[in-house]
């Protein structure tokens, strides 16, 4: 499958979030490929978005990558232990991004199982298999991604996004998750997921 070009990310962030559904996130690890189909994503609209880390023009070492070129990774940590993977969008200087909330395992499931549960896939329960990548922190752990992946070029060879299969699916549009602090931004319909997919984090 073809790797997404930088131009894909240099567009309206809400459009990018929607169109990332069905695309495949790929991680190259020690000569092996781990891949997962993106099934849930949230748009964060930068300076005007109370839920965004760059709201109000906030510019710290943590968010600096968001002010850079589109098509780079922005990884932050929550609760001091869970990493979240974001894709920087829009032109340089416009700090917006898309959070990948959930994905469906496609390739390298054994590697994911070891990373998440320290045991082979055949020993996982149905619930554990569904729990491999059905949340932003779980996705990062399954793909063995941590803070060292912050600022990585998604047009490179270590981690990138490919075109998915030409599937037909319905997209659900709803509000974002875990941003009760964000005032009116809590109600913006900027979360998208594939209807009926079992790996979506919250229906």
N, C-alpha and C positions, 0 to 999 in steps of 0.2 A: 504493500500500500504506500501511497505517496505521503511524504512528510509535509505538514502544513508549513506554508511559507510565512515570513514575517508580516506580509501584507494582511494575512487573515486576522491577526491580532490588532492591527492598527485601524480599528473601526469602532463604532459605537459599542460600548461595553455590554449593554443589554443584548444586542444582536449577537455578539461573540459568545456570551453565556448560553444563549439558546442554541446556537449553531455548534457549540462544542458537544452537545448531546449526540451520542452515537459515534463520536470520534474515539480514537484509541490512544490512551496514554501509554507510552513505551519507556521502559527503563532497561538499559543495558548493564548487566551485572556479571563481571568475571566471565565474559564471553557468552553469557546466556541472556535470553530476552524474557522480561516480565512485561505483560501487557494486560490492560484492563479497559473495557469500554466505559466511557464517561456516561453516567446515567442521571446525575444531579449536579447542578451548578448554580452559584449565586453571583450576581453582579454587584460590585461596589464602586460607586460613582465618584469617588475622590473628594475634592475640596468642599462640595456642596452636600455631601452625604454624611449625616451624623454617625452612621454606622461604620464608615470607612476610617482606617487608621490615619489617613492623610486629610481628614476633615479639617476645614479651616486653614489649610495650607501647612499643617503640621509637617515638619521635616526633621526627622531624627535619623540616626545611623540605622535604626531598625527599618524605617520605611524608605530610605534613600533609593533603593532599587526601583520603587514604584515611580519615581520621577525620571527614570531612564527610558531606554528604548522599549518598544513593545516586543512581546515574545520572549521575555525572561521570567524566571521563576521568582516568586516572593514567598518565602516560608517563614511563618511565625509559630510561636509555641503558646499553647493555652494550658492553664492549670499547672504550669511548670513541668509538663510531661508529654503533652500531645502536640505533634507538629501538624501544621495545616499547609497544604500546597495551593498556591495561587498563581495565576498567569497574568502578568502585566499586560495591559492593553493601552490603546490610544498612543498619541504621539509623545515624544519626549517632553517632559515638563508638565504633563497632564496625568497626575498620579491615580490611575484607576486600575482595577484588577478584577479577575474572576476567581472565586474560591471553588475548587472542585470538592464537592461534598461526598460523592459516592461514585463507585464504579463497579462494573461486573467483570470478574476475572475471565481472561481470554487465553492467556498463555503464561506458563511458569507458575502454575498453581501450587506445585510442590514447594517452590521457593517461598511463595507467600505463606503457606501453612507453617513452614519452619520459622519464618520471620515473626508471624503472629502468635503461634501456639507452641513452637518448639517440638512439633511432632508431625508425622507424615499425614498427607491429605486423607488417606484411607481410614485414619483413626479419628477424624473429625466428625462431630455430630452434625446433623442437618443445620442446626442453629449456628454452630461454629463456622460452617462453610459459608452461610449467608453473612456471618459477621466478619469475614475476611476483609471486606472493603466497603462496608455499608455505613461509612461515616468518614469525615475528613481525617481524624487522627488514625483511624484504622487503615485507611488508604495509604497514608505515609509509612506506617509501620510495615504493612504488607509489601510495599515496594522498597523497603529499606532506605527511606529518605529521611534525612535529618537537616539540621541547620546548615550543614556544609553545602546543601543544594541551593541555598539562597543565592540569587543572582546568576543562576546557571542559564546559559543560552539554550532555549528550546528549539533552536534551529541547528543545534549541534548534534553530537552522536551519543551522548551519555543518557539524556532524557529528552523526549520529544513527543509530539502528538501526530498521529497519522490519520488520514481519511479512513473512516470506517466502511463497513459494507453498506450497500445502498438499501437500507431498511426503511420500511414504513412504520412509524409509530406516532402516537399522540403525545403532545407535550402539555403537561400541567403547569400553569403559571400561578404562583402563590407568593406569600410573604416569606421573608428570610427567617433564619432560626438563630436563637440565642442572642438577640440584640435588644432586649427590653430596655436598655439604657438609652436607646437612640431616639427617643421622642417620636415625632411623626414618621421618621424613617423606618420604624418598626412595621409600618403598614404598606410600604412600597412593594409592589408585586415584581420583585426582581430575583425570585428563586424559580428555577425551572427543573422539571424532572420528567423522565419517561414514564408515562402512565402504565401501571401494572408491573413494572420491573421490581423484582423481589429485593434488589440491593439498594433501593432508595432508602435513605436514612430515616426520614419522617414523612409519612403520607399526608 
